[in-house]
C-alpha cells in the first residue's frame, strides 16, 4: 500500500547515509531519522496502546525532532494532529479534546504549558522529545494502510469561530507533493530551506513531507535573528529551494545578497504577495519567485505560477496536478472569464472533511468542489487572481470593494512598507474604507499627498475615508494579518 510512512521507509532504504536534516552544525541522516521515528512508533503502540487511526498531537517548536515525531506517528499508524506552537494551553486544550488525542508530543522547554494542559485534560499522556531514542537497526517492513486513510489533521486559525480540523488523507498529501515536484522541477539533488513554522500546512507539505518522502535534504534554519543568519545557513548548507512568506521576500529586496546564493527557486504562500515586492525581487534578486495559493483544506497548494512558463505578476498562477477551478456566484452558477466570484476547487488534494463537524463539511464541500470563501477571477489563460476573502469584501453604497485592490495601489506610494485595508460599518452608507499603513523605517507618510495620489488611481467609492499609521500590523503565528484586530483599531475602540 502506498502511504506516507511507506514512502519514507523506501526513501530511507535508498538514501540511508544521506543527510536528511541540517540543523545548525548538526546533521542527521535518513537512517537516524527513521530509527528514531520507528522507536517512537513502537513506544506509542506498546506503552500507550495506540491503535490505527488514533490521534497523536504534535506541539513543538521547529527542531529535527518535529520531523522524527511526525513520521514516528505515521509509522505507528496514528493520525498526526499538528498544533500551532504559539497557542495557549487553553487553546490547545480545545483541539486536543475535539480530536480526541491520546498522546501529545512536546518538549521540556514547554513543560509549564503541558502541565497546565494535562491538568485540564485528564487522561492525556505527554511524551517529551528529549526522551526519544534510536533503534539498534531499521525495520523496512511496509504498512498496510490505504492511501485513502486519514494521515493528518490541521486545525484552521479559527478567525470565524472555533478552529476546525481539516482532515487530510495520505492520498491528499502525496498527490500534492507529486504536483509540486512536477511544477517546480524538483529532484532529490535539491535541498529544501525550512524557516517557517513546521506546524503550518504550507511547511508541512512543501518543507517536510516532500523532502522526506522524495530523498531531499532539509536545511532547517536554526536561528532567524538576525535575518542575515538565514542567508548564512542557506549558503553554508547549499539550500536550493525555499518556501516562505511575503515579509521575508520584502526583506530580501532591501539587502545586498551575496553572489554565491545557491537558491534556484522560491515559493511565496500563506499571504498575498504584493506586486511591488514581486517586481523588486525580480529586479534585485533574479531568482524565480513563484507565488501560489491554497488552503489547509487543499493539502495545501492548489496553484502556482509556473517555473518554466509565463509568470504573471498579481496572479497566483495555474492549477497544479489534477486541480480544477471554477468561479461561482452566490447562487452557485459558474461565472465567465474575468468576472469575480467565489473560488471553488476540485482535485485529489481536497480534504476528506472537517473532523467531527459534518455541518461545516457539508457547507464547504458540494459535489466534490471545495467552496473556499475566497473571491477571485480567472483570465483567458486560466491564471487565477485573488481579490479577497469573501468575508473581507466591503459593500460601499451597494458596490463591492475588494481590499486587496486598494492595498496594491497604496503599495505604489513612496514610503509604504505594509498596508492592510479593512471596512467599518456606517449605518447610512454601509461600509467605509480604512487603510492601516506601516511606513518604511524613518519615513513619514504625508496623508494629504497620499490621498491626492489615490484619487488619481481609484474610484471615489474605493478611497479610504480614514488612514491609520501604525508601527506594525498585527499577525498570527503564520504571518497572516489579523484584520479582526485592525477593525477594532479602525473603529476607534482601542488606540493604535
N, C-alpha and C positions, 0 to 999 in steps of 0.2 A: 504494500500500500504506500502511495506517495503522500507523505506528510512532512511538516517542518522538521520534526525530530529525525526522521529517516534521512532527509536531505542533509542535515547537519552531520549525522553519523557517516554517511557516504563521503561527504566532503572531507571529513577528518581522516578517514581511511586513506584518501588520496593525497592529503596535504599534512600528514601527521606532524612533521617538524617545522612547517611553515609558521611564521608569526601570525597569529590570529589578531592579537591586540597589542598595540604600542601604547604605553601609559607612562608618560614622563620618561624616566630612564629604565623602566622595566619593559620586558617583552614576554608575552605569553603565547605559547604555541597552540595550534589546534588540538594537539594531543592533551596539553594541560587543560584547556578549556573543557574538552569533552570529559576528561577524567573527573573533574570537579562536578560537572553537571550530572554525570552518571552517579557519583557518590550521593549527591543531593537527592536524585530521583529515588534511590534505594532507601534513603533515610525517610523520605516522605511516605513511601509505601509501607515500610516496616514500623517505624516509630509512630507515625501519625495516621496509619491505615488509609492512605489516600487511595481512592477508587477512581477509575477512568471517568473523566468529566467533572471531578471535584474541583472547586475553585481555590487557587492559591494567590494571595495578594502579594504584589511586589512594590514595596515602598522604600525606595532607595534614591540616593543622590547618584550622579554619574560616577561610575567606577567599573573596573573589569568584572567585579562580582555581580553587577547587574546582568551582564551577558551570561555569565556562568549560571546564575539563578534562573534566568529566562529559559534557557534550554534544559536546565535540571527539571523544571516543572513540566516542560513538554515531553522530556524523556520519561517522566513518571506518569504520562498520560493525563496530566492535570490540565486545567484551563488557567492561563495567566490572566490576572486582573492587574493591569498596570495603573498605579496610582500616583498622582501628582505629588512630588516630594515636598512641595511648598504648602500643602494643605494642613489645616489644624487637625488634632486628634478627633474633634467632634465631626469635622467634615469627612475624615477618613472613616470614622465610625459608621456614618450613614452608608457609605459604599460597601464596607465590609458586611454590614447587616443585610443590605439589599441583595448582594450577590451570594450571600451565604458562605463566605470564605471560611475554611477550616484552619488555615495557617496564613500568617503574614511574615514575609521575609524582609528584614530591615537591617540596621547596622547599629553598633554600640553607641555611636555619637548621637543617635536618635532615641536613646534609651528612655529619657524622660517622657517623650511623646508616646512611645509604645507602651509604657507603663500606664499612662492615662487611658490609652486606647483599650488595653486589656481589662482595666478596671471597669470600663463602660461596656465591654463586650465579653461577658463570661463565656468561657469555653474556647476562645480564640487562642491559638498557640503561636509563639513567636520563635523564629529562627534568625539569629544574628549571623551575618555573612562571615564574621570573623571566625565562626566555628566550622566553616566549610572545609572539607578535606578532600584529598585526591584519592582515586582508586589506584591500586597497585598495577592494574592492567586494564586496558579498554575492552569493553564488550561491544562488538559491532553488530549485535543482533538487532534486526529491524522490527518495528512495532506494527501491529495490525490495524492501527487507526485509519479510518476512512478520511479522504480529503474533505468530505462534507462535514466532518466533526468540528465542534467548536474548539478553537485554539486560544483566542484572546478576547478579553472584554476591555474596551476603552470607554471610560466614562466621559461624557461631554462636559463642557465647562459649567453648564447649569446657569447660563446667563438669562434664561427664560423660566427658571424654576429649579427644582431639584435635578441633579445630574442624572442622565440616562445612560445605561450601559450598552454601547454598541457592540453586538456580538459578531465577531469575525471568525470565519472558518479557516482551516488550513488552505483550502482551495482559494478563498478570497485573497489571502495574503500571498500565496505562491503565484497566483495569476498576476497580481500587482507587481511583484518582484520581477517576473519574466517580462512584463510590458515595459518596465522602467529600464531594464537591461537593454532591451531592443531599441528603445527610443534614444538612449544616450550612448550606444555602442560600448557598454561596459564589459570588461573582461576580467579574469581573475588576476591579471597583472596590475590592475588598478588598486589604489589604496584609498579608503573612504575616511575623510576627516569628519569626526563627530564632536561637535561642540554644543549643540542644542540639548535640552534635557532629554534623556533616554526614554523617559516615561511617555513622551509625546508621540502621537501616531506617526507623524512625519519622520521623526528619528527612528522610531521602532522599525518601520518597514524599510526605509531607504538606508538608514545608517547602521542597523543591526542585523535584521533578518536577511537582507540582500547579501552583505558580505559573508555572513556566517553560513549561509546555505549555498554559496557560489564560490567560496575559496578566496575571497578578497581579504586583505588585512585591514583592520580598523585602526585608524590613528585617533585615539580618544584624547582630546585636548585636556590636559590635566589642570591647567590654570588659565583662566580667561582674562585675568587682570595682572599687569596692564595688557591692553589689547595686542601689543607687539608680541606677547607670548604666543598668541595664536599663529602669527606668521612664522615665528621661530620654530615652533613644533611642526608646522606643515612642511617647512623646508627640511628640518632635521630628519623627519621620517618619510619624506617624499610622498606626501598625500597628493593624489591626482584628481579626486572628485570631492566636492563639498556641498552638502545641503545646508542651507542657512536661511536666515530671515532678513527682510529688507534693511533693518537697522545696521546689520553687520556690513552689508554692501555699501550703505551710505558712509560708514566709517572707512571702508577700503578706498573710496574715491577721494578721501581727504588726506591720505598719507601717501608718501612715496614708497612704492613697493619694490623689493629687490628684484633684480633681473633674473635670478635663478628660481623664481617661484614655480614649483612643479605642477600646480593645478592646471588641468586641461579643460575642465567643465565645472560650472557651478549651478546649483538649483536654488531657486528662491520660492519659498512657500510659507504657509501659516498666516500670512497677512498680505495685503495688496502691495505690490512693488511700484512706487511712483515712477512715472515715465522719466522724470528728470533724473532720478537716481540711475535708472537703467541706461539712459543716454550718457551720463557722466561715467558710469562704469565701463561702457563700451569704448569710450574715448580714452579714458585714463588707464584702464587695466588691460582691456583687449582680450580677456578670457571669455568664451561664450557663457553668458548668464541666461539660463532657461527659466523663465517664470512659468509656474504651473498652478494648478488649482485642484482642490479636493477637500474631503471632509473625513473625519474619523469613520463615518458611515460608508466611505468608499475605499477604505483599506490603505492609505487614504488618497493616493494620487489618481485623478481622473483624466487630466490632460496636461500637456506642457508644450511650450514652443519647441519645435524640432531642432536637433543639433545640426542636422545636415540639410535642412530645408529653410524656407523663409521664416525668420523670426520677426513677428510684428509687435513693435512697442505698444503697450497698452492692452495687449491681448494676453490671455493665459494659454493660448496655443490650441493644438488639435487633440482630439481624444487619443488615448494610448490603448494598445491592445484591442480588445473587442468592445471597448466602451462606446456607447452611443449617447448623444444629447438630443433633447427636444426643449424648445422654449414654449411654455404654455401660459395662457391667461388664467384668470381666477376661476373660470368655468371649466378648465381642463382642456380647452381647444388648443391645438398646435398653431403657433403663430408663424407668419412668414419671415424670411430672412430680414434682419435689420430691426425687427420690432422687439422691444424689451418685454420680458415676462419672466416667469419663474423657471429656473434651470432644473430640468429633470434628467436623471442619469440612469442608464441601464448597462449591465455588464456583469462579468464574473466577480468583479470587485465589490458588488453591492452587499452590504451586511445581511446577516440572517434575520436581523430584527433587534429590538431593544430587550434586554434581559428583564424578564418578569414584568413586562409592560406591553401587553397586547394592544391596548388602546393607542398608545403612541406609535407602535409599529404599523398598525392599520392606517393611521393618519399620514404616515410618512412614506409607505411603500404601497403603490397601487399598480396591479398588473405587472409587477416586476420592475417598475420605474420608481426611483427614489425622488421624492419631492424635496428639494434641498432647502427651500426657503430663501434662496439667493436669487437676485434679479440680474439678468444679463441678456445678451443677444448674440446671434451668430452672424458672420459676414458671408459673402458669396463663396468663400473658400473653405468654410466650415470652422474658422477660428472663433473661439469663444471670447467674449468681452464681459467682464463682471461689472455690473453697475453698482450694486449694493446688496446688503441684506434686505430681505423683504420687510422685516420689522424696522429697519433703519430708514426706509424710504419716507420722505416727507410729503405732505399734501398742503401746498400753499395756494390759497384761493381756488381750491379744487383742481390744481395742476400738480402732477408728480414732479418732485425734485429729488435727484439722486446725489447724496452727499459726496460720493467719490468724484463725480464730475466737477463739483465745486472745489474739492480738495486739489485735484490735478491742476486747476487754474491757479489756485493760491500758491502752489509749489513753484510756479513760474516767477513769482515776485522775489526780488533780491532780498536775501537775509532770512528766508523762511527755512528752518531746519525740519520741523514737523508740523503737521496740521491734522486736525480731526474736526469734521463738521457734524453737528447734531441739530435736532429740532426741538423747539419749545412750543407748547401749545398755546395759541392765542384764541380765547373764546369767540372773537369776532371773525378772524381770518384763518382759523386753523393753525397749522404750524408756521413758525418763522425760523429762519436760518441763523445759526450761531456758529462762528468759526473759532475754534480753540487753537492757538498758534504758539509754537515754541520757536523763538528766534535762534539764529546762529549765535555761537558764543561771542559775546562782546558787541553784538549788533542790536540796535534799537529799531523796532518796526514803526514807521510813520503811518499811523492808521488812516490819515487823510489821503496820503499818496496811494496806500493800498486800496482804499475804497474807489478812488479815481481810476486806478488800474483795472479793478474788477468790473467797473461799469462799461469798459470797452470790450470785455470778454464774455460777460454773462447777461442774460435777460434780467430785467428788473426784479421779477419774482424770485429769481435764484440768488440774489445778492444777500450776503449776511447782514442782518439788522443789528447784530451785536458781535464784536470781536473781543476775545479774551486772550490776553498774553499770559502764558504760563511758563514755568521753569522746566516742566516735564509733563508728558501725557501719562495718565495712569494706565498701567498694563497688568495683565495677568502673568502667570509664570511662563507662558509660552510666547509672550511678546504681543499678544492681541490687545488692542486698545480697548479699555473699558468705557464704552460710550454711555453706559448706565450712570457711571460716576460723573462723566462730563455733563450729562443732562442735569444732574443735581447742582453742579457748579454753575452751569449756564442759567439755571432758574433762579440763582441768587440765594439758594438755601444755605450754601456754605461759601467760604471765601476761596480764592484760587491762588 
